[in-house]
Amino acid sequence: MATETENGLVRMGKGKPLAITVVGAGILGLWQALTLARAGHSVRLVEKSASPFTESASRYAGAMLAPGCESEHAPEIRTLGAQGLALWRATYPHLVNAGSLVVAAPRDAAEAARFARDTHPPETLDARGLAALEPDLGGRFARAFYFPDEAHMTTPDALTFLLDAVRMAGATVELGAAWTSPSTSDVVVDCRGMAAASALPMLRGVRGERLLIQSAEIRLTRPVRLLHPHHPLYVVPWDDGRYLVGATVIESEDTGAITVRSALELLGAAYALHPAFGEAEILETGAGIRPAFPDNLPHAEVREGGRRIFVNGAYRHGFLLAPVLAEAVACWLTNQTPHALLVPPEPMAHQPHSV
Ligand SMILES: Cc1cc2nc3c(=O)[nH]c(=O)nc-3n(C[C@H](O)[C@H](O)[C@H](O)COP(=O)(O)OP(=O)(O)OC[C@H]3O[C@@H](n4cnc5c(N)ncnc54)[C@H](O)[C@@H]3O)c2cc1C
């Protein structure tokens, strides 16, 4: 099935698919499996949890696709994230394309100025403009930054959709199957998240805590971020009056339950956004560990002459960048195309990358 180039790298033969095992059904593994199956490869997706998503970082995500807002963490996110958004829009019909709003309390004006400098918001709204978009925030903030081209989704619905799409694309899905090397596949795409840390010494975990609450008192239609120098917050609307309230960013791999301090900070910030959140019911709490590399950007690292590709380090941007990483791997396997997020095997590491 596989052919080898003159420098010994695995690639797709003329019209011949590769046998690919994708390990891990988090957001990175799901997009890899879907993209590679749709590209004509024979794909097997292996997930160690019998019930999918229960052990993944992905199930805790806010699942915002926010390349503009998130460019405050790394400027590259703007361009790469725009590619991710386009791929989601072509794939997921339930994406909510309502943009994002960013507000700040008057005492945090300096933080708002810093955010605007770092992200260049496309639109700044006055109080009336904000009320027109989100009537329940009317009169609460003098101005807001608006990123109209951003999107969000309901996390469990999106993960379930992708798993179904992987099956429909012809891939085999094995749940409750912990993968161990070696493999008989031509290529293993390793998307184990933090479980791959022993093979990726630079990988670290960044803890993110979040809550799911429900309120009949307030209606928001798009994610709203409340800036704060120490406790920034976002609220992501799901259906049925549910809101995902997140998220802490703590340099820790502790997988324990949310702490009282973090719950107080997050709920206090939600209450500051709108006091009606004080009457909301707390439906669920949880903490996920974001896998991250030192540059806080994800990488697809090609090893063993292309027989093993580690896709990891998505940090705060796993949903946003998963489709971009999947395209990068698919193009690499077809004709060794370089990509900004792809680390080729050692002998080729000098080759230039392009976004
Ligand atoms: C609170 C929070 C909010 C976030 N919000 C956003 C957001 O708004 N937008 C965004 O883009 N990103 C967001 N993120 C980041 C995003 O969730 C992560 O980057 C992403 O989930 C990482 O996905 P992954 O597939 O690498 O890892 P995981 O989701 O952890 O998946 C790894 C999978 O591999 C499986 N596995 C491990 N070992 C094996 C084995 N041996 N065999 C088989 N399977 C195995 C695991 O069971 C797991 O299912 C957020 C993260 C957190 C924690």
The ligand as an SDF file (V2000), in Angstrom:
LIG
                    3D

 53 58  0  0  0  0  0  0  0  0999 V2000
  -11.3900   24.3540   29.7490 C   0  0  0  0  0  0  0  0  0  0  0  0
  -10.8860   24.2920   28.3360 C   0  0  0  0  0  0  0  0  0  0  0  0
  -11.4150   25.1470   27.3770 C   0  0  0  0  0  0  0  0  0  0  0  0
  -10.9530   25.1030   26.0560 C   0  0  0  0  0  0  0  0  0  0  0  0
  -11.5420   25.9180   25.1150 N   0  0  0  0  0  0  0  0  0  0  0  0
  -11.1380   25.8490   23.8230 C   0  0  0  0  0  0  0  0  0  0  0  0
  -11.7730   26.6550   22.8300 C   0  0  0  0  0  0  0  0  0  0  0  0
  -12.6930   27.4230   23.1290 O   0  0  0  0  0  0  0  0  0  0  0  0
  -11.3240   26.5590   21.5410 N   0  0  0  0  0  0  0  0  0  0  0  0
  -10.3120   25.7130   21.1730 C   0  0  0  0  0  0  0  0  0  0  0  0
   -9.9500   25.6810   20.0020 O   0  0  0  0  0  0  0  0  0  0  0  0
   -9.7010   24.9290   22.1060 N   0  0  0  0  0  0  0  0  0  0  0  0
  -10.0870   24.9850   23.4140 C   0  0  0  0  0  0  0  0  0  0  0  0
   -9.4740   24.2170   24.3680 N   0  0  0  0  0  0  0  0  0  0  0  0
   -8.3040   23.4240   23.9830 C   0  0  0  0  0  0  0  0  0  0  0  0
   -8.6760   22.0530   23.4480 C   0  0  0  0  0  0  0  0  0  0  0  0
   -9.7030   21.4980   24.2030 O   0  0  0  0  0  0  0  0  0  0  0  0
   -7.4300   21.1550   23.4600 C   0  0  0  0  0  0  0  0  0  0  0  0
   -6.4070   21.7520   22.7160 O   0  0  0  0  0  0  0  0  0  0  0  0
   -7.7870   19.8090   22.8180 C   0  0  0  0  0  0  0  0  0  0  0  0
   -8.8510   19.2280   23.5200 O   0  0  0  0  0  0  0  0  0  0  0  0
   -6.6130   18.8260   22.7960 C   0  0  0  0  0  0  0  0  0  0  0  0
   -7.1060   17.7280   22.0660 O   0  0  0  0  0  0  0  0  0  0  0  0
   -6.3000   16.3840   21.8300 P   0  0  0  0  0  0  0  0  0  0  0  0
   -7.0860   15.6180   20.8200 O   0  0  0  0  0  0  0  0  0  0  0  0
   -4.8790   16.6930   21.5950 O   0  0  0  0  0  0  0  0  0  0  0  0
   -6.3150   15.6340   23.2520 O   0  0  0  0  0  0  0  0  0  0  0  0
   -7.5120   14.9140   24.0280 P   0  0  0  0  0  0  0  0  0  0  0  0
   -8.7860   15.6300   23.8150 O   0  0  0  0  0  0  0  0  0  0  0  0
   -7.0690   14.7470   25.4380 O   0  0  0  0  0  0  0  0  0  0  0  0
   -7.6420   13.4960   23.3290 O   0  0  0  0  0  0  0  0  0  0  0  0
   -6.6890   12.4710   23.4940 C   0  0  0  0  0  0  0  0  0  0  0  0
   -7.4270   11.1530   23.3980 C   0  0  0  0  0  0  0  0  0  0  0  0
   -6.4620   10.0920   23.3040 O   0  0  0  0  0  0  0  0  0  0  0  0
   -6.9710    8.9910   24.0290 C   0  0  0  0  0  0  0  0  0  0  0  0
   -5.8680    8.0790   24.3470 N   0  0  0  0  0  0  0  0  0  0  0  0
   -4.8210    8.3030   25.1890 C   0  0  0  0  0  0  0  0  0  0  0  0
   -3.9950    7.2130   25.2000 N   0  0  0  0  0  0  0  0  0  0  0  0
   -4.5110    6.3200   24.3210 C   0  0  0  0  0  0  0  0  0  0  0  0
   -4.1100    5.0000   23.8860 C   0  0  0  0  0  0  0  0  0  0  0  0
   -2.9870    4.4030   24.3280 N   0  0  0  0  0  0  0  0  0  0  0  0
   -4.8820    4.3570   22.9920 N   0  0  0  0  0  0  0  0  0  0  0  0
   -6.0110    4.9470   22.4970 C   0  0  0  0  0  0  0  0  0  0  0  0
   -6.4440    6.1880   22.8920 N   0  0  0  0  0  0  0  0  0  0  0  0
   -5.6960    6.8550   23.7860 C   0  0  0  0  0  0  0  0  0  0  0  0
   -7.6320    9.6520   25.2470 C   0  0  0  0  0  0  0  0  0  0  0  0
   -8.5470    8.7760   25.8960 O   0  0  0  0  0  0  0  0  0  0  0  0
   -8.3070   10.8660   24.6200 C   0  0  0  0  0  0  0  0  0  0  0  0
   -9.6220   10.5690   24.2030 O   0  0  0  0  0  0  0  0  0  0  0  0
   -9.9180   24.2100   25.6930 C   0  0  0  0  0  0  0  0  0  0  0  0
   -9.3980   23.3320   26.6490 C   0  0  0  0  0  0  0  0  0  0  0  0
   -9.8800   23.3710   27.9520 C   0  0  0  0  0  0  0  0  0  0  0  0
   -9.3280   22.3990   28.9690 C   0  0  0  0  0  0  0  0  0  0  0  0
  1  2  1  0
  2  3  1  0
  2 52  2  0
  3  4  2  0
  4  5  1  0
  4 50  1  0
  5  6  2  0
  6  7  1  0
  6 13  1  0
  7  8  2  0
  7  9  1  0
  9 10  1  0
 10 11  2  0
 10 12  1  0
 12 13  2  0
 13 14  1  0
 14 15  1  0
 14 50  1  0
 15 16  1  0
 16 17  1  0
 16 18  1  0
 18 19  1  0
 18 20  1  0
 20 21  1  0
 20 22  1  0
 22 23  1  0
 23 24  1  0
 24 25  2  0
 24 26  1  0
 24 27  1  0
 27 28  1  0
 28 29  2  0
 28 30  1  0
 28 31  1  0
 31 32  1  0
 32 33  1  0
 33 34  1  0
 33 48  1  0
 34 35  1  0
 35 36  1  0
 35 46  1  0
 36 37  1  0
 36 45  1  0
 37 38  2  0
 38 39  1  0
 39 40  1  0
 39 45  2  0
 40 41  1  0
 40 42  2  0
 42 43  1  0
 43 44  2  0
 44 45  1  0
 46 47  1  0
 46 48  1  0
 48 49  1  0
 50 51  2  0
 51 52  1  0
 52 53  1  0
M  END
$$$$
